[in-house]
Amino acid sequence: MQGILYEESSIWLFLLVTCIMGGWAAWTTGRATALVWAPVWQCVIYLLILAAGVRFIHFALFQGTLLSLQYYLADALVVLIIGLLGYRYKRASQMTTQYRWLYQRTGPLTWRDRQGA
């Protein structure tokens, strides 16, 4: 996978910076965007900016390539997946908490209309 997803000599740097640090920031960004009832496209824009920040961390701390489309897309994919999961998790919580007479939770990311509502 080296050379495709990450350019560092060890996958541990990719996991630390992109998956753990970037993923945590993406999760909180997704939750914060859902918390203010912003649309999902706005969350995607924030996450793409965050992916550029993750790419900068790779560049500044580990001598990675800053302007590499391939590695930016790899970072952006991880950040988008985790961030949109955070968005959907928070939105499902909001819909079933604030509108409990209309919706019931069917899973961590989903809800449905209540029967008889």
Backbone torsions as a table, in degrees:
resi	resn	phi	psi	omega
1	MET	NA	-18.6	178.4
2	GLN	-63.4	134.5	-177.4
3	GLY	97.0	-19.8	178.0
4	ILE	-101.7	-55.6	-179.6
5	LEU	-94.4	-31.2	-175.9
6	TYR	-147.0	156.0	-178.7
7	GLU	-109.9	-9.2	-179.0
8	GLU	-70.1	165.7	-177.8
9	SER	-73.3	-16.1	-177.0
10	SER	-133.5	141.6	177.4
11	ILE	-68.1	-21.5	-178.3
12	TRP	-62.9	-33.7	177.3
13	LEU	-67.8	-41.0	176.6
14	PHE	-62.5	-45.3	-180.0
15	LEU	-64.0	-40.5	-179.7
16	LEU	-66.9	-54.5	-172.9
17	VAL	-74.9	-51.4	-173.4
18	THR	-80.6	-51.2	-172.8
19	CYS	-78.8	-43.8	-175.8
20	ILE	-86.4	-58.0	-177.9
21	MET	-69.6	-50.7	178.8
22	GLY	-66.5	-37.4	178.7
23	GLY	-65.5	-41.5	177.1
24	TRP	-62.6	-45.0	178.9
25	ALA	-65.1	-36.5	179.0
26	ALA	-67.4	-42.8	179.0
27	TRP	-59.8	-46.1	-179.3
28	THR	-69.8	-32.6	175.9
29	THR	-65.5	-44.4	177.8
30	GLY	-62.1	-43.8	178.7
31	ARG	-64.6	-41.5	-179.1
32	ALA	-66.7	-37.7	179.0
33	THR	-66.5	-41.8	177.7
34	ALA	-67.3	-34.6	-177.4
35	LEU	-60.8	-33.9	-180.0
36	VAL	-95.7	14.5	176.9
37	TRP	59.2	33.0	176.8
38	ALA	-77.7	153.0	179.1
39	PRO	-70.8	161.4	-175.1
40	VAL	-66.5	-29.6	179.7
41	TRP	-65.3	-31.0	177.1
42	GLN	-68.3	-38.0	176.6
43	CYS	-62.8	-40.9	179.6
44	VAL	-61.9	-41.1	178.3
45	ILE	-62.2	-45.9	178.4
46	TYR	-61.5	-39.3	-178.6
47	LEU	-70.1	-34.2	176.3
48	LEU	-67.5	-35.8	174.8
49	ILE	-67.0	-40.9	177.0
50	LEU	-61.8	-37.9	178.3
51	ALA	-62.4	-36.1	175.6
52	ALA	-65.4	-36.9	175.5
53	GLY	-65.3	-39.4	176.5
54	VAL	-63.9	-41.1	178.0
55	ARG	-62.5	-37.1	178.1
56	PHE	-65.7	-37.8	176.9
57	ILE	-61.0	-43.6	176.6
58	HIS	-58.8	-41.4	-179.5
59	PHE	-69.2	-48.6	-172.7
60	ALA	-72.5	-37.5	-174.7
61	LEU	-97.5	-28.9	-171.8
62	PHE	-125.8	18.6	177.1
63	GLN	55.6	37.1	175.8
64	GLY	-78.7	172.6	178.1
65	THR	-82.3	126.1	-177.5
66	LEU	-76.0	-50.2	-174.6
67	LEU	-102.3	68.5	177.6
68	SER	-120.4	114.9	-178.5
69	LEU	-62.7	-40.2	-178.4
70	GLN	-60.7	-49.5	-177.7
71	TYR	-75.1	-29.9	174.3
72	TYR	-64.6	-42.8	179.3
73	LEU	-65.1	-36.7	176.9
74	ALA	-64.7	-45.4	177.7
75	ASP	-64.5	-42.5	-178.7
76	ALA	-63.8	-37.9	179.2
77	LEU	-62.4	-46.4	179.2
78	VAL	-63.8	-46.1	-178.2
79	VAL	-64.7	-41.6	179.7
80	LEU	-65.1	-43.2	-179.6
81	ILE	-61.7	-50.1	-177.7
82	ILE	-67.8	-41.6	-179.7
83	GLY	-65.3	-40.9	178.8
84	LEU	-71.7	-29.3	172.1
85	LEU	-65.0	-42.1	176.1
86	GLY	-62.9	-39.8	178.0
87	TYR	-61.7	-50.1	-176.9
88	ARG	-66.9	-37.8	178.4
89	TYR	-60.7	-46.7	180.0
90	LYS	-68.6	-38.7	-179.6
91	ARG	-65.5	-39.3	177.1
92	ALA	-63.7	-39.6	177.3
93	SER	-64.4	-43.5	179.9
94	GLN	-62.9	-47.4	-175.9
95	MET	-63.0	-38.7	-177.0
96	THR	-86.2	-16.0	177.1
97	THR	-90.8	-47.8	-175.5
98	GLN	-81.7	-23.8	179.4
99	TYR	-125.3	51.5	-173.3
100	ARG	-67.3	-21.4	177.6
101	TRP	-78.0	-15.0	179.7
102	LEU	-103.4	-34.8	-171.6
103	TYR	-128.6	150.9	171.8
104	GLN	-128.3	147.4	-176.9
105	ARG	-77.8	135.1	178.4
106	THR	-113.9	-5.4	178.7
107	GLY	-178.3	-179.1	-178.9
108	PRO	-66.6	-23.1	-177.5
109	LEU	-118.3	1.3	-173.5
110	THR	-132.0	160.5	174.2
111	TRP	-148.3	166.1	177.5
112	ARG	-144.4	167.5	177.3
113	ASP	-66.0	142.6	175.3
114	ARG	-73.5	143.6	175.5
115	GLN	-71.0	131.3	179.7
116	GLY	85.4	5.4	-179.7
117	ALA	-93.1	NA	NA
